[in-house]
Amino acid sequence: MESPSQGRVAIDIKGTVKKHAKIVKELLPAHAISGCDTVGAYHGIGKGTVVKMLKAGHKLSAIEDVDSSHEEVMRQATKFISA
């Protein structure tokens, strides 16, 4: 995705989704556990690092599944943050 300030007036949402199709479902949980404006962020883990980890295959599927056990969510989140 390129900055709109570089001559673009709009971001191609469909193109962005297509480009990142393998990690789309895990972006929201990754953002929630890695830090955002209202949650304290972990030192040294920025948005770029999180996206690289997702692209490398680190999964957060238990967090998005409402039927997952608390233990599974904690295991997966701890593994993600530890990586």
C-alpha positions as CSV (number, residue, x, y, z in Angstrom):
1,M,0.0,0.0,0.0
2,E,1.4,3.4,-1.0
3,S,0.8,6.7,0.7
4,P,-1.9,8.8,-0.9
5,S,0.5,11.8,-0.6
6,Q,2.6,10.3,-3.4
7,G,0.1,11.3,-6.1
8,R,-2.6,8.8,-5.2
9,V,-6.0,10.1,-4.2
10,A,-7.4,6.7,-3.0
11,I,-6.2,3.4,-1.7
12,D,-7.1,0.4,-3.7
13,I,-8.9,-1.7,-0.9
14,K,-9.5,-4.7,-3.2
15,G,-5.9,-4.7,-4.3
16,T,-4.7,-4.4,-0.7
17,V,-6.9,-7.3,0.4
18,K,-5.8,-9.4,-2.5
19,K,-2.1,-8.7,-1.7
20,H,-2.5,-9.6,1.9
21,A,-5.1,-12.3,1.6
22,K,-3.2,-14.9,3.7
23,I,-3.0,-12.6,6.8
24,V,-6.3,-10.6,6.6
25,K,-8.2,-12.7,9.1
26,E,-5.3,-12.4,11.7
27,L,-4.7,-8.7,11.4
28,L,-7.3,-7.6,13.9
29,P,-6.2,-10.1,16.6
30,A,-2.5,-9.2,15.9
31,H,-3.3,-5.5,16.3
32,A,-5.2,-6.2,19.5
33,I,-2.3,-8.1,21.2
34,S,0.6,-6.2,19.8
35,G,-0.5,-2.8,20.9
36,C,-2.5,0.1,19.5
37,D,-3.4,3.7,20.5
38,T,-5.4,2.6,23.5
39,V,-3.3,-0.5,24.6
40,G,0.2,-0.3,25.8
41,A,2.5,-1.6,23.0
42,Y,5.3,-4.1,23.6
43,H,8.8,-2.5,23.3
44,G,10.3,-3.0,19.9
45,I,7.3,-4.6,18.3
46,G,5.8,-2.2,15.7
47,K,3.2,-2.8,13.1
48,G,5.8,-3.7,10.5
49,T,7.2,-6.5,12.8
50,V,3.7,-7.9,13.4
51,V,2.9,-8.0,9.6
52,K,6.3,-9.8,9.0
53,M,5.5,-12.3,11.7
54,L,2.0,-13.0,10.2
55,K,3.5,-13.4,6.7
56,A,6.1,-15.8,8.2
57,G,3.2,-18.1,9.3
58,H,2.6,-17.2,12.9
59,K,-1.1,-17.9,13.5
60,L,-3.7,-16.3,15.7
61,S,-6.7,-18.3,14.6
62,A,-7.7,-19.2,18.1
63,I,-8.2,-15.6,19.0
64,E,-10.7,-15.0,16.1
65,D,-12.6,-18.2,16.9
66,V,-15.3,-17.6,19.6
67,D,-15.4,-21.3,20.4
68,S,-11.7,-21.5,21.3
69,S,-10.8,-22.2,24.9
70,H,-9.1,-19.6,27.0
71,E,-6.1,-21.8,27.3
72,E,-5.7,-22.1,23.5
73,V,-6.1,-18.4,23.0
74,M,-3.4,-17.7,25.7
75,R,-1.1,-20.3,24.3
76,Q,-1.3,-18.9,20.8
77,A,-1.0,-15.3,21.9
78,T,2.0,-16.1,24.1
79,K,3.7,-17.9,21.3
80,F,3.0,-15.0,18.9
81,I,4.4,-12.3,21.3
82,S,7.4,-14.5,22.2
83,A,8.3,-14.9,18.6
